[in-house]
Amino acid sequence: MVEQPKTGDDLAIQTFNLSRTFNGLVAVDGIELNIRKGELFALLGPNGAGKTTTINMLCCLLKPSKGTAQIMGYDILKQPYKVKEIIGVSPQETAISEHLNSQENINLIGKIHGTSSLELRIRSQQLLETMGLTGRVRDQVRKFSGGMKRRLNIVMALIHNPEILFLDEPTLGLDPQARRAIWEYIIQLKGKKTILLTTHYMDEADFLADRIGIIDEGKIVALGTSSELKANMRERNTMIVSAGNFTQKLVDEMRERYAEVSLNADTMLITDSQLDFREIVDHLQSAGAIVRSAHIKEPTLEDVFLHLTGKELRE
Amino acid sequence: MRVWELCKRNLKETYRDPLGMGFLLGFPLVFMLLFGAIFSGDNTANFPIGVIDEDHTLLSQAFVNEALAKVSVLKVTRYDDIDTARKDLRFGELDAYIVIPPGFGQQVSQNWQGGKADITLEMTYDESNIQISEQLISIINAVARAFARIEIPLTINANPIHIETKITYVDFIGPGIIIFGLLILIPTAARTVVRDKEKGFLARLLTTPTRPVDFILGYSLYLVVITIAQIIIFMVIAWLLGMNIVGSLWLAFLIFFLTGLCSVGLGMVVASLSKTEQQAEPLCWLISMPLAMLSGCWFSIQMMPSYLRSFANAFPYAHAIDASRGVLIRGVGLEAINSDFLFLIGWTVAIFAIGIILFRRSMRS
């Protein structure tokens, strides 16, 4: 085994002003990230935000135009082969040999990393079980469903027992059930590996990540745990009331009391830093409105993103 | 180790894909069979030639009846005077006529007895059909040399060597056809790599400690297996079609093998330069078609203007055709073709070096 370099602290991934331009177009713009060992970090952002470019630079597939990064203390520019030895990558395209079966695909990557046959047998058995792929080991991969391919993709990234795992959009294009299944498998890896995951599904980041970095136009616009990010939004609670008999007078009155009020047919949206559910319902009813339903909406990462960038986080 | 794993993976990908496999092995098969069918017509009368015997000796008659008339591709007609023969040539009845000068028999027999001899044959041919006359010259030349056991000035040939007199058109064009088949390995090689590039499989391999050299060699080793299989198919069918192999089969195989490697190397260069199959495909044809035209497999490069000939000679294919014709038809050994042979080896090494450099550059953009 190679000697461990001095890291100074417990950081697994450290980027320094990491930037990349393509023909003058800025894809990644001075990203500074510190990801701790054993952490599951999600890079959340819309398509084209610079997520894959960032991962590709960290995996030594792309050269940064400016800045650099360290993976377990190894510099991606100066020691790319050291980096490649300790990372596992599950790319966005399911990069699998279609005419090979899952065992052969796994063995190929394992042997390239110099994993011994015995270790390969034991680990692949374990991983295939964890990822629920034991059933069709002998089948050629081209017959697999999209979800199975994605899971195999992750197994292939893990076979050589890497210290750091990169998952680039691990559930892209899958139906909710298949996504859920992959989440369950990823959850099992939490704490055992340092994982950097990219996604444009906010529920995925919300469900899986210890910390989330929101990325837009190549810049990290917000960073923190899911609840930290949402806490910033507590200032902007929204109550949704569905009722009949809204009068213009009542609407005007509400607009005077609260920061934002909008009415769309029978639905009123009330936004303010402080909202008292009881008080609002009582007030509306006493004014003659027939309230059918009312609820206060918890802020989602979607709202956080919208608030920060003025854009919707959609495909 | 990594090289072998990659090669194994590529071989599996191929033999489990009937369509891909069909192309790799079916192409040379169909190609050669088609070639065989085209030239399998009665090859007794491919070249009508006239002979005017002004010598009237037993030897000159033997030359006409025993040597020239026995060549299956020649249809020999005797003429009494040059004017009639010239008329027939002009009307397209003949491709060429040969005048056997007085004293021919005497000179030949002097030569046989070890004396000095000064023999000439005068050939007049239809210049409008360059390809036919080119081949005709070499056939007559070969027949005359075999008969007289000495160089007979028709065209220039420095090596008085053994010639199979039963030379057929298949013999002549066969090596060129095989070289053309091997040129098609350029797109085959490029496609193999670029397909994996496009599907992201290459990117995945590049996130492992696989080095550019491992990569190029891993894919090349697989393509070497394909190349060998294709050459075997080419040569077996050529043999079944009745191509006479006079020289060393192994030497011919080695020439074809080196040619195949050059194509694989060129394919790797194309693959390093393109990102998608859509980019690679036209680039391959842009390279392989002109190279085929300049190789001499369709047209003799001797007929080209000198600047084009030098250009053609900068690539391995013209050398490969020269060398393989030398071995297969004239039966020469390594010593006669060593410059072509060294050129092929040099080219193979150079193109792979370029491939690896370009690949290294393209892998971290």
Interface residues (C-beta under 8 A of the other chain):
Chain A: N56 C59 C60 L61 L62 K63 P80 Y81 K84 E85 I87 V89 P91 Q92 E93 T94 A95 I96 S97 E98 H99 L100 E104 L108 I109 K111 I112 H113 G114 Q140 M156 F166
Chain B: M1 R2 E5 L6 R9 K12 E13 R16 D17 K199 G200 F201 L202 A203 R204 L205 L206 T207 T208 P209 T210 R211 M363 R364 S365
